[in-house]
Each structure stands twice: as structure tokens, then as C-alpha cells.
Amino acid sequence: MAGTSSTNIQGDFKEAYASKIENLIPQCAYIQQEVPFVPRQQRTGNLYHLPVILSSSQGFTYGAVSAGAMTLNNAVSMNMGDAQIQGVQLCLQNTISFEAVAKSKENSFESATKLVIDDSSESQRKRLELMFLYGQSTTGLGLATQASQVASSSTVTTYIVTEGQWSAGIWSGLENAQVNFYYSTSTLVSSGADAIFTITSVDPDTRTLTITGTTTGSSALVTAINGQSTVRPYFVGAFGVEAAGLQKILSNTGSLFNIDAASYSLWRSNVITITGALNYGRIQQAVAKCTVRGLDEDVTVLVNPMVYIDVSNQITALRRFTSAEDNKSGKMGTGETLNFYGPQGAMVKVVPHLFVKQGDAFVVPMKRVLRVGSLDMSFSLLGNDSDQDFLYPIPGTSAYFFYLYSLQAIIVMTPARCAYISGFLPTTN
């Protein structure tokens, strides 16, 4: 005779739930943490003006010994520029049903309202951080290899990002996000509804995105990639609208923020292309280039976590550490940051950033970065979110809607003291 199985007495078994919801979305808003929003008196209704000295007075006259009275050369005055920047808008719309709110008040992990609001906040912080890194970038969110092809149907495309352009942190949690693809010019690979693609899955091990679009759009995308065109993805509506990020600012050689870097070298950063791996020595060389152009303070180097491993391993091999040293600050080579003195006579702090691509590094004195605009991220245009009056019933439906809004941008006050390093690859993936 068959014994009693668990199926026969299934109703007797209790189900258990974890004590809280685990958020699997990576959190990394380093620039927003390190660069506070400008104080209220400096917030703008239009342009933020930043006066900068671009060249010094040069009206010198040299005289030989016993030359007597000299005819002085003409005065050459200093030059100042008026850097101008405007914040750009970023608005998230979200909804939550009356039913979800009501049920969550009785027996749930946490308030449904709080859950949705917290997720919305983290999602917008990520979009802002990506803009502060790669806004107006010529490579978008990541260039593709020439290995993309139509997958299971004519509407599904496999998009493989090149190794140097990849950052798992950028794409983590972006399932269902919508993107546009552009050629190396400002031309969409398709138009209208055919220009909108949805990310349906992300494989971080193979750097592969599965992307769904219309038949016409998918065909145009595959043709563009396999035709050796430079194809770049951007979030829908972001191209040409986002504020300039660090990559744009530090690689600029033309006019940006109302000042021409071709005319004034102090408005042009140090652009360094290397091959192989990024290491301690190459970081020091980059900092040295910044130093001879005026850097004399602490500087931060933002790198991908995979690149951080390379630098950490080399520093660990070069130095002998004592147990008394502070592990958290990275003095033993394994902490949250790596800290060492650079040729500028101050600290160099290497920081792993989830959204920095594997082939990029940004050398920036963070105290010289401003985050300006009219409003930091807020659920209320009045800047007062405490009373949750931002939840509005949707007429004709049993749901609320709310907006999460910001109007801001960043500007680097001293580009010549910064560097953008690219071209390298991590030794492991």
C-alpha cells in the first residue's frame, strides 16, 4: 500500500515568507552623493552663469642689464569667460491602484505606496547618474559588435555590446526599458513607432541584450549593425536632450557651455588613449598630466569594478601592508576605495562605479564639479514631499498617479585639471 505523500496532506503545510523585500536593483549614485545640489539662492530659472579665468595677463617687457628706460610692450589683459549651463528636465510618471494601497495596509511586507515611491526614486537616481556620466556621449549606452542578428522572430534582435563599452551595472534592471538606436550621425536607424525598441532580457556574461521592436525597425537595426555602421543606443527621447555628462565634458574640443575649448586650452581636458590594462602607473601618469595643468588637490578616479580589480591587484603586489592600516579606506588594497598620494601632492582616490564602462576612466577633482538647475529630484514642484500630496486620483479609474521630477545638470569648473582615459580593457570579465 502506498504511503501518505506530501501531496495528500498539502493543506497541512504552512508557507513562510521572508521578513522583507529584497531589492535586486544596484544602487550607485556616486556623483549625486559627492556633488550636492547648489544651495537655494543659486538655483536658476534660466541660465546658471559661471565666470572662469581662461588666460592670464601677458603684457610683459624684458629689459637687459643697463638698458635704462624701456619702451613697454602693449598691455595684454587677462581673458574671462562666462560659462553658461541650463538644467534639463527628467520626469517619471507612475501609477498605483486603490486596491494595492488598500491591501498593503492590512498584511504586507511594507506599504505599497512606499514600495512604489522608493523604487521610482532609485530608478530616477540611476537615470540621472547615467546622464551625469554619459549624457550626450557619442557612444550612447554601449556600442555593438557586428555579431547581432535576428533571433527567434523577425521582431527580436540580439545586440552584443563590445567589451570596452560594456557595463553590467548600466543594464541591470533595465528589462522593459525603451531605447532608440542612432547611426554615428544624428539619424535614427528607423522612424516613428519603428524607432522604439524594448529591452526584454540582459545576459551579463555574454554582454548580450535581447531587444524587441517592430518588424521594420528590427530589420533596419540588424542591417545597420551588420553593415558595419556605428550604432548607438539611447533611452527613448534622450538623444540631443540630455545634459552633458563627464565623457562629453572631458572629451570636448569645441564649444561647450558658451566657451570654445579650441580657443582656450584651460577649457579642454586631458584625453588619454591607452591599450592593455589600466594600472597604478598609468593612473599616476594621467594625474601628472592634470598636475602640470594646475591640479593641486585631491582627485577621484571613477572606474568600472572590473578595472578596479586590476588596479587593486597591482597596488597590493607593489606594497607591503600592515594590519594596522585602515582596510575600509582601501589602504590595504581591498577596501571600498583605493587611496594613494599622487604627483599633485594630494590624495588620488580610485572609486569603483557600477555605471562606468569597462574601457573608460574619469579623473576628476570632485570639488570642482557643480550640480546646478532649478530643482533636485522631487515629487513636488514646490520641493515639499513630506505630506505626500503628490498622489492624485486618476479620473474615471481606481488608481493614483504621481510624478517624480528634476531639472538639473552638471558642469566641471576646471576641465584642464581632469582627464578622460579610454581604450583599455580589464584583464578579467
VOPAGU-2260 file (C-alpha; in pm, 1 decimal, decimal comma):
REM VOPAGU-2260
SITE   aa  ch    i         X         Y         Z
SITE  MET   A    0       0,0       0,0       0,0
SITE  ALA   A    1     133,3     340,8     -93,4
SITE  GLY   A    2     220,6     561,6     199,5
SITE  THR   A    3      84,0     908,0     258,2
SITE  SER   A    4     266,2    1159,2      39,9
SITE  SER   A    5     306,5    1531,0      87,0
SITE  THR   A    6      57,8    1583,6    -193,8
SITE  ASN   A    7    -218,2    1409,4       5,3
SITE  ILE   A    8    -181,6    1641,8     303,5
SITE  GLN   A    9     -74,9    1957,6     122,7
SITE  GLY   A   10    -328,0    2165,2     315,9
SITE  ASP   A   11    -144,8    2093,9     640,2
SITE  PHE   A   12     174,9    2270,3     534,8
SITE  LYS   A   13     232,6    2635,0     614,7
SITE  GLU   A   14     406,0    2873,3     378,3
SITE  ALA   A   15     674,5    3107,6     504,0
SITE  TYR   A   16     784,6    3442,7     365,8
SITE  ALA   A   17    1098,5    3644,1     414,4
SITE  SER   A   18    1077,4    3934,2     656,7
SITE  LYS   A   19    1139,5    4195,0     388,2
SITE  ILE   A   20    1152,5    4250,2      13,8
SITE  GLU   A   21    1499,2    4221,2    -136,4
SITE  ASN   A   22    1575,5    4496,4    -385,7
SITE  LEU   A   23    1784,5    4344,3    -665,9
SITE  ILE   A   24    1841,6    4674,4    -845,0
SITE  PRO   A   25    2201,0    4801,5    -794,4
SITE  GLN   A   26    2231,0    5135,1    -617,8
SITE  CYS   A   27    2504,9    5369,8    -726,9
SITE  ALA   A   28    2460,1    5746,4    -738,2
SITE  TYR   A   29    2817,4    5842,7    -652,4
SITE  ILE   A   30    2821,9    6174,3    -838,2
SITE  GLN   A   31    2494,4    6280,2    -678,2
SITE  GLN   A   32    2629,9    6184,6    -335,6
SITE  GLU   A   33    2960,4    6365,0    -379,7
SITE  VAL   A   34    2828,7    6673,7    -560,6
SITE  PRO   A   35    2549,9    6840,4    -360,6
SITE  PHE   A   36    2280,2    7031,7    -543,9
SITE  VAL   A   37    2354,0    7404,8    -542,8
SITE  PRO   A   38    2201,1    7596,8    -248,2
SITE  ARG   A   39    1859,0    7754,2    -297,6
SITE  GLN   A   40    1992,8    8105,2    -361,3
SITE  GLN   A   41    2194,3    7972,3    -658,9
SITE  ARG   A   42    1912,8    7778,8    -821,9
SITE  THR   A   43    1810,3    7915,1   -1157,1
SITE  GLY   A   44    1502,5    7999,7   -1352,9
SITE  ASN   A   45    1708,4    8012,0   -1671,2
SITE  LEU   A   46    2087,2    8002,5   -1713,4
SITE  TYR   A   47    2347,1    7937,3   -1444,4
SITE  HIS   A   48    2649,0    8163,6   -1508,6
SITE  LEU   A   49    2996,8    8055,7   -1402,7
SITE  PRO   A   50    3270,5    8318,8   -1454,7
SITE  VAL   A   51    3602,1    8147,7   -1534,2
SITE  ILE   A   52    3953,8    8282,3   -1597,6
SITE  LEU   A   53    4072,0    8139,0   -1929,4
SITE  SER   A   54    4406,9    8317,2   -1974,3
SITE  SER   A   55    4628,3    8542,6   -1762,4
SITE  SER   A   56    4764,1    8891,0   -1822,6
SITE  GLN   A   57    5057,7    8880,0   -2067,3
SITE  GLY   A   58    5176,8    9240,5   -2117,0
SITE  PHE   A   59    5537,7    9186,8   -2004,0
SITE  THR   A   60    5850,6    9372,4   -2110,6
SITE  TYR   A   61    6201,8    9231,7   -2052,0
SITE  GLY   A   62    6499,0    9465,6   -2020,3
SITE  ALA   A   63    6867,7    9391,3   -2047,5
SITE  VAL   A   64    7117,7    9499,0   -1783,2
SITE  SER   A   65    7181,5    9876,2   -1802,2
SITE  ALA   A   66    6912,5    9914,0   -2069,9
SITE  GLY   A   67    6783,2   10223,1   -1896,4
SITE  ALA   A   68    6437,9   10346,6   -1983,6
SITE  MET   A   69    6244,7   10080,0   -2171,8
SITE  THR   A   70    5969,6   10108,4   -2422,2
SITE  LEU   A   71    5699,2    9891,3   -2273,6
SITE  ASN   A   72    5511,9    9636,4   -2475,1
SITE  ASN   A   73    5140,1    9676,6   -2508,1
SITE  ALA   A   74    4917,8    9551,4   -2233,2
SITE  VAL   A   75    4763,3    9208,0   -2290,2
SITE  SER   A   76    4484,6    9168,2   -2041,2
SITE  MET   A   77    4350,7    8854,8   -1886,5
SITE  ASN   A   78    4057,3    8681,2   -2053,4
SITE  MET   A   79    3749,8    8569,2   -1869,0
SITE  GLY   A   80    3469,7    8353,0   -1998,8
SITE  ASP   A   81    3109,8    8323,1   -1895,5
SITE  ALA   A   82    3028,6    7953,5   -1880,3
SITE  GLN   A   83    2653,7    7906,7   -1910,9
SITE  ILE   A   84    2450,1    7598,6   -1832,7
SITE  GLN   A   85    2085,4    7510,4   -1802,9
SITE  GLY   A   86    1932,6    7216,3   -1622,9
SITE  VAL   A   87    1737,8    6963,7   -1827,3
SITE  GLN   A   88    1409,6    6805,5   -1729,8
SITE  LEU   A   89    1366,5    6443,4   -1631,0
SITE  CYS   A   90    1018,6    6332,6   -1530,1
SITE  LEU   A   91     899,1    5986,4   -1427,2
SITE  GLN   A   92     527,0    5909,6   -1428,7
SITE  ASN   A   93     397,8    5616,6   -1225,1
SITE  THR   A   94      65,2    5479,5   -1101,2
SITE  ILE   A   95     -64,4    5265,9    -816,7
SITE  SER   A   96    -414,9    5122,4    -779,6
SITE  PHE   A   97    -652,3    5187,2    -489,5
SITE  GLU   A   98    -665,9    4809,7    -441,6
SITE  ALA   A   99    -289,1    4777,2    -397,7
SITE  VAL   A  100    -286,3    5060,6    -145,1
SITE  ALA   A  101    -578,9    4913,1      49,2
SITE  LYS   A  102    -442,5    4557,6      59,8
SITE  SER   A  103     -96,0    4668,2     165,1
SITE  LYS   A  104    -239,2    4837,9     474,1
SITE  GLU   A  105    -363,2    4506,2     615,9
SITE  ASN   A  106     -90,4    4244,4     579,5
SITE  SER   A  107     211,8    4303,7     359,7
SITE  PHE   A  108     586,0    4343,1     375,4
SITE  GLU   A  109     555,9    4719,6     360,3
SITE  SER   A  110     325,5    4991,3     237,4
SITE  ALA   A  111     259,5    4956,3    -135,2
SITE  THR   A  112     281,7    5332,3    -165,0
SITE  LYS   A  113     626,4    5340,5      -2,6
SITE  LEU   A  114     742,3    5046,6    -213,1
SITE  VAL   A  115     645,9    5210,0    -542,9
SITE  ILE   A  116     780,1    5550,2    -438,6
SITE  ASP   A  117    1115,8    5408,7    -323,5
SITE  ASP   A  118    1153,7    5213,6    -647,5
SITE  SER   A  119    1068,2    5523,8    -851,1
SITE  SER   A  120    1328,1    5724,6    -660,0
SITE  GLU   A  121    1603,6    5467,6    -718,6
SITE  SER   A  122    1510,8    5436,9   -1085,6
SITE  GLN   A  123    1533,6    5811,6   -1141,0
SITE  ARG   A  124    1859,1    5838,5    -946,1
SITE  LYS   A  125    2003,9    5580,8   -1185,6
SITE  ARG   A  126    1887,9    5772,5   -1492,7
SITE  LEU   A  127    2037,8    6093,1   -1351,9
SITE  GLU   A  128    2367,9    5921,9   -1270,4
SITE  LEU   A  129    2388,9    5777,7   -1621,0
SITE  MET   A  130    2325,6    6123,9   -1763,3
SITE  PHE   A  131    2598,5    6273,5   -1543,9
SITE  LEU   A  132    2839,5    6012,1   -1681,6
SITE  TYR   A  133    2730,5    5962,3   -2043,7
SITE  GLY   A  134    2485,5    6238,2   -2132,0
SITE  GLN   A  135    2548,5    6349,2   -2494,5
SITE  SER   A  136    2803,4    6070,5   -2532,1
SITE  THR   A  137    2898,3    5976,4   -2887,2
SITE  THR   A  138    2880,2    5609,4   -2788,2
SITE  GLY   A  139    2546,3    5616,5   -2608,6
SITE  LEU   A  140    2485,2    5337,6   -2359,8
SITE  GLY   A  141    2718,9    5096,8   -2541,0
SITE  LEU   A  142    2830,9    5029,7   -2898,8
SITE  ALA   A  143    2753,3    4690,0   -3052,2
SITE  THR   A  144    2979,1    4431,7   -3207,6
SITE  GLN   A  145    2899,0    4307,8   -3557,8
SITE  ALA   A  146    2750,4    3989,3   -3417,3
SITE  SER   A  147    2387,1    4090,1   -3385,7
SITE  GLN   A  148    2123,1    3903,6   -3579,0
SITE  VAL   A  149    1752,2    3835,3   -3582,8
SITE  ALA   A  150    1684,1    3578,2   -3311,5
SITE  SER   A  151    1360,6    3386,6   -3254,8
SITE  SER   A  152    1147,6    3604,5   -3481,5
SITE  SER   A  153    1164,6    3899,7   -3716,6
SITE  THR   A  154    1092,3    4133,2   -3427,4
SITE  VAL   A  155    1365,4    4015,1   -3188,1
SITE  THR   A  156    1726,7    4128,2   -3221,5
SITE  THR   A  157    2034,8    4010,2   -3034,3
SITE  TYR   A  158    2253,9    4310,2   -2953,0
SITE  ILE   A  159    2604,2    4229,9   -2826,2
SITE  VAL   A  160    2792,0    4518,1   -2666,2
SITE  THR   A  161    3167,4    4544,4   -2719,7
SITE  GLU   A  162    3385,9    4465,1   -2419,5
SITE  GLY   A  163    3517,6    4816,4   -2366,7
SITE  GLN   A  164    3168,9    4965,4   -2398,6
SITE  TRP   A  165    3008,9    4721,8   -2156,2
SITE  SER   A  166    2898,4    4789,4   -1801,4
SITE  ALA   A  167    2677,1    4528,9   -1637,6
SITE  GLY   A  168    2559,2    4794,3   -1392,7
SITE  ILE   A  169    2415,9    5010,3   -1670,7
SITE  TRP   A  170    2191,5    4732,8   -1798,6
SITE  SER   A  171    2098,9    4560,2   -1473,4
SITE  GLY   A  172    1728,8    4604,3   -1405,6
SITE  LEU   A  173    1659,3    4770,8   -1742,3
SITE  GLU   A  174    1428,5    4497,3   -1868,9
SITE  ASN   A  175    1122,6    4667,8   -2024,9
SITE  ALA   A  176    1312,5    4994,7   -2074,1
SITE  GLN   A  177    1272,7    5150,0   -2417,7
SITE  VAL   A  178    1561,2    5268,9   -2633,6
SITE  ASN   A  179    1628,3    5435,1   -2967,2
SITE  PHE   A  180    1924,5    5348,5   -3191,0
SITE  TYR   A  181    2117,6    5608,4   -3388,6
SITE  TYR   A  182    2382,1    5590,3   -3658,6
SITE  SER   A  183    2714,1    5770,5   -3598,7
SITE  THR   A  184    2531,0    6081,2   -3719,3
SITE  SER   A  185    2213,1    6204,3   -3554,1
SITE  THR   A  186    1996,9    5976,5   -3771,6
SITE  LEU   A  187    1765,1    5714,1   -3625,2
SITE  VAL   A  188    1800,8    5363,4   -3769,3
SITE  SER   A  189    1427,2    5375,6   -3831,2
SITE  SER   A  190    1148,8    5628,5   -3776,9
SITE  GLY   A  191     823,2    5677,2   -3590,5
SITE  ALA   A  192     697,2    5375,9   -3398,7
SITE  ASP   A  193     963,8    5163,9   -3574,6
SITE  ALA   A  194    1235,2    5359,4   -3388,6
SITE  ILE   A  195    1124,4    5236,4   -3044,3
SITE  PHE   A  196    1276,5    4914,1   -2909,6
SITE  THR   A  197    1218,4    4735,9   -2578,9
SITE  ILE   A  198    1489,9    4556,1   -2381,1
SITE  THR   A  199    1342,3    4216,6   -2296,3
SITE  SER   A  200    1643,6    4042,4   -2139,7
SITE  VAL   A  201    2004,3    4106,1   -2038,6
SITE  ASP   A  202    2283,0    3845,7   -2023,9
SITE  PRO   A  203    2575,6    3998,3   -1830,1
SITE  ASP   A  204    2806,3    3703,1   -1900,9
SITE  THR   A  205    2792,8    3743,6   -2279,6
SITE  ARG   A  206    2720,9    4120,2   -2284,2
SITE  THR   A  207    2407,2    4040,0   -2479,9
SITE  LEU   A  208    2081,7    4234,8   -2490,4
SITE  THR   A  209    1765,7    4084,4   -2636,4
SITE  ILE   A  210    1568,2    4365,2   -2794,7
SITE  THR   A  211    1215,6    4360,8   -2933,7
SITE  GLY   A  212    1085,2    4602,7   -3194,2
SITE  THR   A  213     859,4    4616,4   -3493,3
SITE  THR   A  214     946,2    4403,4   -3795,7
SITE  THR   A  215    1052,3    4712,3   -3989,8
SITE  GLY   A  216    1256,5    4854,7   -3702,9
SITE  SER   A  217    1428,8    4524,5   -3621,4
SITE  SER   A  218    1522,1    4470,4   -3985,7
SITE  ALA   A  219    1670,9    4819,8   -4005,8
SITE  LEU   A  220    1867,3    4765,3   -3683,8
SITE  VAL   A  221    2017,3    4435,2   -3799,1
SITE  THR   A  222    2109,8    4586,3   -4135,9
SITE  ALA   A  223    2277,2    4883,0   -3966,6
SITE  ILE   A  224    2483,6    4673,5   -3725,5
SITE  ASN   A  225    2590,5    4405,8   -3973,1
SITE  GLY   A  226    2661,0    4674,3   -4233,3
SITE  GLN   A  227    2946,3    4794,7   -4009,0
SITE  SER   A  228    2765,2    5113,0   -3913,8
SITE  THR   A  229    2834,5    5261,4   -3572,8
SITE  VAL   A  230    2504,8    5210,9   -3393,1
SITE  ARG   A  231    2444,6    5368,7   -3054,1
SITE  PRO   A  232    2155,7    5310,0   -2810,7
SITE  TYR   A  233    1997,4    5588,7   -2605,7
SITE  PHE   A  234    1694,5    5588,4   -2381,9
SITE  VAL   A  235    1386,5    5689,0   -2579,3
SITE  GLY   A  236    1379,8    6066,1   -2623,3
SITE  ALA   A  237    1718,7    6123,1   -2458,4
SITE  PHE   A  238    1933,4    6184,0   -2768,3
SITE  GLY   A  239    2013,3    6552,5   -2809,9
SITE  VAL   A  240    1811,8    6639,2   -2497,4
SITE  GLU   A  241    2023,4    6509,7   -2208,0
SITE  ALA   A  242    2267,2    6736,0   -2027,6
SITE  ALA   A  243    2637,3    6683,0   -2098,0
SITE  GLY   A  244    2797,0    6411,8   -1884,1
SITE  LEU   A  245    3158,7    6363,1   -1780,5
SITE  GLN   A  246    3254,9    6181,4   -2100,2
SITE  LYS   A  247    3123,3    6465,8   -2315,4
SITE  ILE   A  248    3273,0    6737,2   -2097,2
SITE  LEU   A  249    3616,6    6576,9   -2061,8
SITE  SER   A  250    3649,3    6484,5   -2431,2
SITE  ASN   A  251    3522,8    6818,7   -2562,5
SITE  THR   A  252    3743,5    7008,9   -2806,6
SITE  GLY   A  253    3489,0    7260,5   -2933,4
SITE  SER   A  254    3230,5    7496,0   -2790,7
SITE  LEU   A  255    3061,6    7380,7   -2471,8
SITE  PHE   A  256    2881,5    7586,4   -2208,1
SITE  ASN   A  257    2936,2    7901,3   -2417,6
SITE  ILE   A  258    3318,6    7868,6   -2421,8
SITE  ASP   A  259    3532,4    7735,0   -2707,6
SITE  ALA   A  260    3793,3    7481,4   -2596,2
SITE  ALA   A  261    3969,9    7525,7   -2930,9
SITE  SER   A  262    4046,8    7885,6   -2834,1
SITE  TYR   A  263    4120,5    7837,2   -2463,9
SITE  SER   A  264    4325,9    7537,1   -2355,9
SITE  LEU   A  265    4213,1    7564,3   -1993,2
SITE  TRP   A  266    3863,6    7466,6   -2110,7
SITE  ARG   A  267    3999,7    7145,5   -2266,5
SITE  SER   A  268    4060,6    6834,1   -2059,8
SITE  ASN   A  269    4335,6    6574,2   -2097,4
SITE  VAL   A  270    4222,3    6295,4   -2330,7
SITE  ILE   A  271    4437,0    5983,1   -2297,4
SITE  THR   A  272    4405,3    5665,1   -2505,2
SITE  ILE   A  273    4590,0    5354,5   -2391,2
SITE  THR   A  274    4590,7    4984,8   -2473,5
SITE  GLY   A  275    4613,2    4685,6   -2245,2
SITE  ALA   A  276    4503,1    4720,3   -1884,6
SITE  LEU   A  277    4466,1    5029,1   -1668,6
SITE  ASN   A  278    4704,4    5015,0   -1375,3
SITE  TYR   A  279    4856,6    5219,3   -1095,1
SITE  GLY   A  280    5135,0    5360,6   -1311,8
SITE  ARG   A  281    4902,4    5474,7   -1587,8
SITE  ILE   A  282    4672,2    5642,4   -1337,5
SITE  GLN   A  283    4970,0    5828,0   -1191,6
SITE  GLN   A  284    5074,5    5938,0   -1541,6
SITE  ALA   A  285    4722,4    6068,3   -1609,0
SITE  VAL   A  286    4719,7    6255,9   -1278,3
SITE  ALA   A  287    5060,8    6401,4   -1366,2
SITE  LYS   A  288    4917,2    6541,1   -1690,7
SITE  CYS   A  289    4644,7    6706,1   -1487,2
SITE  THR   A  290    4900,6    6831,9   -1235,4
SITE  VAL   A  291    5112,3    7020,5   -1488,3
SITE  ARG   A  292    4793,1    7197,7   -1595,2
SITE  GLY   A  293    4700,0    7312,8   -1247,3
SITE  LEU   A  294    4574,4    7020,5   -1039,7
SITE  ASP   A  295    4689,0    7058,6    -677,9
SITE  GLU   A  296    4415,1    6889,7    -474,4
SITE  ASP   A  297    4254,4    6552,0    -407,0
SITE  VAL   A  298    4129,1    6381,0    -720,2
SITE  THR   A  299    3885,8    6094,1    -780,3
SITE  VAL   A  300    3929,2    5829,2   -1049,8
SITE  LEU   A  301    3599,1    5664,3   -1145,5
SITE  VAL   A  302    3643,1    5317,4   -1298,1
SITE  ASN   A  303    3438,7    5005,4   -1365,1
SITE  PRO   A  304    3454,7    4749,0   -1079,5
SITE  MET   A  305    3633,7    4501,9   -1309,8
SITE  VAL   A  306    3902,2    4762,0   -1377,3
SITE  TYR   A  307    3921,9    4841,2   -1007,0
SITE  ILE   A  308    4032,0    4479,2    -952,0
SITE  ASP   A  309    4326,8    4526,7   -1189,9
SITE  VAL   A  310    4444,2    4840,7   -1011,7
SITE  SER   A  311    4388,9    4687,9    -667,6
SITE  ASN   A  312    4583,9    4373,0    -753,7
SITE  GLN   A  313    4879,3    4571,9    -881,7
SITE  ILE   A  314    4892,0    4800,8    -578,6
SITE  THR   A  315    4868,7    4500,4    -348,1
SITE  ALA   A  316    5162,4    4341,3    -529,9
SITE  LEU   A  317    5370,7    4660,6    -510,2
SITE  ARG   A  318    5325,1    4734,0    -140,9
SITE  ARG   A  319    5354,5    4550,9     186,9
SITE  PHE   A  320    5066,9    4640,7     415,7
SITE  THR   A  321    5041,7    4622,3     793,5
SITE  SER   A  322    4735,6    4501,9     978,1
SITE  ALA   A  323    4712,2    4839,1    1149,8
SITE  GLU   A  324    4619,1    5012,2     825,8
SITE  ASP   A  325    4259,7    5106,4     760,8
SITE  ASN   A  326    4102,0    4842,3     537,9
SITE  LYS   A  327    3781,7    5035,3     473,4
SITE  SER   A  328    3964,8    5324,3     307,8
SITE  GLY   A  329    4146,8    5084,9      80,6
SITE  LYS   A  330    4492,3    5127,3     229,8
SITE  MET   A  331    4531,8    4750,1     220,7
SITE  GLY   A  332    4423,6    4740,1    -140,9
SITE  THR   A  333    4092,5    4566,5     -84,4
SITE  GLY   A  334    3857,6    4833,6      52,9
SITE  GLU   A  335    3575,1    5041,2     -89,7
SITE  THR   A  336    3826,1    5279,3    -249,6
SITE  LEU   A  337    4198,7    5278,1    -321,7
SITE  ASN   A  338    4379,4    5578,9    -177,4
SITE  PHE   A  339    4735,7    5681,0    -257,8
SITE  TYR   A  340    4931,6    6002,5    -299,7
SITE  GLY   A  341    4978,2    6134,1    -649,8
SITE  PRO   A  342    5219,4    6371,6    -823,2
SITE  GLN   A  343    4988,7    6665,0    -742,4
SITE  GLY   A  344    5090,5    6628,3    -376,4
SITE  ALA   A  345    4745,8    6519,9    -263,6
SITE  MET   A  346    4530,6    6209,3    -249,7
SITE  VAL   A  347    4425,4    6001,8    -551,3
SITE  LYS   A  348    4110,4    5804,3    -477,1
SITE  VAL   A  349    4017,0    5522,0    -715,5
SITE  VAL   A  350    3644,3    5452,2    -689,2
SITE  PRO   A  351    3460,6    5156,4    -847,2
SITE  HIS   A  352    3144,9    5288,0   -1013,2
SITE  LEU   A  353    2879,7    5044,0   -1134,9
SITE  PHE   A  354    2786,9    5254,9   -1437,3
SITE  VAL   A  355    3132,5    5335,8   -1574,9
SITE  LYS   A  356    3209,8    5130,7   -1885,7
SITE  GLN   A  357    3494,2    4880,0   -1877,9
SITE  GLY   A  358    3706,6    5085,6   -2118,4
SITE  ASP   A  359    3659,2    5425,6   -1950,8
SITE  ALA   A  360    3808,9    5610,2   -1654,8
SITE  PHE   A  361    3736,8    5964,4   -1537,6
SITE  VAL   A  362    3994,4    6162,3   -1339,0
SITE  VAL   A  363    3807,2    6444,7   -1167,1
SITE  PRO   A  364    3858,0    6666,4    -859,4
SITE  MET   A  365    3500,8    6629,1    -734,2
SITE  LYS   A  366    3511,1    6964,0    -552,7
SITE  ARG   A  367    3534,1    7126,7    -896,8
SITE  VAL   A  368    3205,1    6976,9   -1015,2
SITE  LEU   A  369    2879,8    7167,2    -975,1
SITE  ARG   A  370    2527,5    7023,3    -990,2
SITE  VAL   A  371    2305,6    7311,7   -1092,1
SITE  GLY   A  372    1949,9    7377,4   -1202,2
SITE  SER   A  373    1612,0    7464,6   -1058,1
SITE  LEU   A  374    1508,3    7151,5    -870,8
SITE  ASP   A  375    1673,6    6834,9    -744,3
SITE  MET   A  376    1470,0    6516,5    -767,1
SITE  SER   A  377    1130,9    6581,5    -609,9
SITE  PHE   A  378     774,5    6451,7    -606,5
SITE  SER   A  379     652,5    6808,5    -575,2
SITE  LEU   A  380     738,8    7114,1    -781,2
SITE  LEU   A  381     724,7    7302,4    -450,8
SITE  GLY   A  382    1004,1    7079,6    -322,1
SITE  ASN   A  383     794,2    6956,2     -29,0
SITE  ASP   A  384     736,5    6580,3     -42,3
SITE  SER   A  385     669,9    6515,0     325,3
SITE  ASP   A  386     290,3    6529,9     314,1
SITE  GLN   A  387     259,4    6300,5       8,4
SITE  ASP   A  388      15,5    6541,1    -153,9
SITE  PHE   A  389     173,8    6441,4    -481,8
SITE  LEU   A  390     -60,1    6139,4    -513,7
SITE  TYR   A  391    -353,3    6227,7    -739,0
SITE  PRO   A  392    -657,3    6011,5    -822,8
SITE  ILE   A  393    -683,7    5932,4   -1194,1
SITE  PRO   A  394   -1031,3    6046,8   -1306,1
SITE  GLY   A  395   -1250,9    5756,7   -1410,8
SITE  THR   A  396   -1021,3    5486,9   -1267,2
SITE  SER   A  397    -949,5    5338,7    -924,9
SITE  ALA   A  398    -583,1    5438,4    -918,3
SITE  TYR   A  399    -347,5    5718,3    -823,5
SITE  PHE   A  400     -74,9    5871,3   -1036,7
SITE  PHE   A  401     231,3    6071,4    -937,5
SITE  TYR   A  402     527,8    6242,0   -1099,0
SITE  LEU   A  403     893,3    6243,6    -999,6
SITE  TYR   A  404    1062,5    6548,6   -1147,4
SITE  SER   A  405    1407,1    6705,9   -1165,9
SITE  LEU   A  406    1562,2    6997,1   -1354,3
SITE  GLN   A  407    1940,3    6984,8   -1332,8
SITE  ALA   A  408    2278,0    6936,0   -1498,6
SITE  ILE   A  409    2647,0    6924,2   -1405,1
SITE  ILE   A  410    2941,5    7139,3   -1506,9
SITE  VAL   A  411    3314,0    7090,5   -1441,8
SITE  MET   A  412    3470,9    7421,7   -1340,0
SITE  THR   A  413    3832,0    7324,4   -1426,1
SITE  PRO   A  414    3843,0    7085,3   -1725,6
SITE  ALA   A  415    4223,0    7120,2   -1767,6
SITE  ARG   A  416    4270,3    6958,1   -1426,4
SITE  CYS   A  417    4074,8    6649,1   -1533,8
SITE  ALA   A  418    4138,0    6353,7   -1764,0
SITE  TYR   A  419    3936,4    6107,5   -1966,7
SITE  ILE   A  420    4115,9    5774,3   -2017,9
SITE  SER   A  421    3987,5    5516,8   -2268,0
SITE  GLY   A  422    4095,2    5231,1   -2492,2
SITE  PHE   A  423    4199,5    4983,5   -2223,3
SITE  LEU   A  424    4028,2    4658,4   -2122,2
SITE  PRO   A  425    4006,9    4474,3   -1790,9
SITE  THR   A  426    4216,9    4159,2   -1764,5
SITE  THR   A  427    3917,4    3956,9   -1638,5
SITE  ASN   A  428    3544,4    3963,0   -1705,2
